[in-house]
Amino acid sequence: MKHLSVIFLLCSFFVKSQDLAKNVFSLKPALGMNFCQIHGDNDAGFHKIGAFAGTAINAKFSDRISLELGFYFSQKGSRKNPTKDDPTFFRIHLNYIDLPLSLRIMANSKYFITLGPSIAYLISSKVDINYSDYSDLFRFNTYEVGVNVGLGREIGEKINVEVRSSNSILPVLSYGFGSTIFYPNPVARFFNKGLYSNMLTLIFSYSIDLKKKQTINVEP
C-alpha cells in the first residue's frame, strides 16, 4: 500500500503541475513488445516474448528535457525451449501493471534518451515445467522495483520509437532461507537474493497534446 500511495502522489503532481507549467503536456498511448529473460533461472537469452501496452503523461519543461509517468500492462518472464541435447522445457509468465517514471533528454533534434526508476504490480503468474503447471510452488513477489534506460527517435512530430532496457533491482522471486551463496564481491552479494527480471522492449508511441482551453472575452 505504501508503494501505491507514492504512485498516487506522483499522479497528483502531474495534475497540479499544469497550473505551474507553461509548456504543453501530452498524452502518449503506446504499443510494443517485450523480449524477456530472468537472471538466475539457469538459462540465458531473451527467449520469452510478451505484450506491452498503455499510455504515459509527458510534462515538457524545455525543448530538451521532459518527464514521463507511464501506466502500462507488461508481460514479463522467461522461456526455455527443448533442444536435442536438453529436452527440458519451462516457461515463466508474469503479468504486471508497470509504472515507470522517466526523465527524457533530447540528444539532438531527432534522438532522445530516457532513464529512471519503475515500480510494477504483479497481476498474475504462471510457471510451466515440461508442460505441467507448477504455479502453486512459486510465490513471486507482489511488487517489482527496477531501473530503465532507453534510446529513441522521433518520427515526424507525433510518432516515437524507442528501445528500452529494463532490469529489476529487487528480486521478482526471493530465495528460500539458506539458499544463497556467499560471494566476496559486494555487488554480487547485493544481487544474490533471488531471481531478477531483465527485459528489452520495442515501443511505438503517439503524442497527443493536452492544451489548456483559453477563454476569450468579447467586450460590447
Sequence and secondary structure as in RCSB ss.txt:
>XXXX:A:sequence
MKHLSVIFLLCSFFVKSQDLAKNVFSLKPALGMNFCQIHGDNDAGFHKIGAFAGTAINAKFSDRISLELGFYFSQ
KGSRKNPTKDDPTFFRIHLNYIDLPLSLRIMANSKYFITLGPSIAYLISSKVDINYSDYSDLFRFNTYEVGVNVG
LGREIGEKINVEVRSSNSILPVLSYGFGSTIFYPNPVARFFNKGLYSNMLTLIFSYSIDLKKKQTINVEP
>XXXX:A:secstr
 HHHHHHHHHHHHHHHGGGT  S EEE  EEEEEEEEEETSS  S  EEEEEEEEEEEEE SSSEEEEEEEEEEE
EEEEE   SS    EEEEEEEEEEEEEEEEESSSSEEEEEEEEEEEEEEEEEEETTEE GGG    SEEEEEEEE
EEEEETTTEEEEEEEEEESS SEE  TT     SSHHHHHT SEEEEEEEEEEEEE EEE          
